[in-house]
Amino acid sequence: MTPKAFAPFGTFAAMPARVPDWAASGSRIDGVCESSLGVGKPVANLWKLTDLIFRSDNPYIGFVQYFHQGFRVAQLERHVNETQTWFARRGVSFFVVAPPTVAGEMPTPESAQAFLIEPGELISIRVGVWMCHFFPVFDEAEYLVITARREPEQDRDLVNLVVTNNTVLELVLS
């Protein structure tokens, strides 16, 4: 996966290959100075990756464990009031996304794409993007999530592709 390939759906982040947005320099004894210049002995660099949107509630950080159930999916969901940010901790997984649609329209099976996410990588899924997360390649995978959803049905639209298109999506590994 690359940032460019995932851009229509949100932000994919691994260590950026560009200059940091700001740097901290100096020492922990004499003091640390933060600036966009990065002058002096480096202490830390920061890259701004994306803005997060939470219109309905305060966000929280959660821990999620997914279990292997094969690579078939018929149900996609979207969140119209928030981004969802996922950090892969352990286990390699696939996830499925489809572009946002206007209210009342459902995604088509042809618009869906699958991506592979590995430990240490982060994705932030844009508001309104249809998705199904995550399909562990092996027994299980673990993620940290930043979300504002407090209840399972809060801020969630669902579509079942069997009902709307008589279709089940299947990820085929080759």
ABEGO torsion letter per residue (X at the ends): XBAAAAAAAEBBBBBBABBBABBBBEBAAAEBBBBAAGBEBBABBBBBABBBBBAABBBBBBBBBBBBAEABBABBBBBAABBBBBBBABEBBBBBBBBBBBBGBBBBAAABBBBBBBBGBBBBBBBGBBBBOBBBABABBBBBBBBABABAABGBBBBBAAAAAGBBBBBBBX
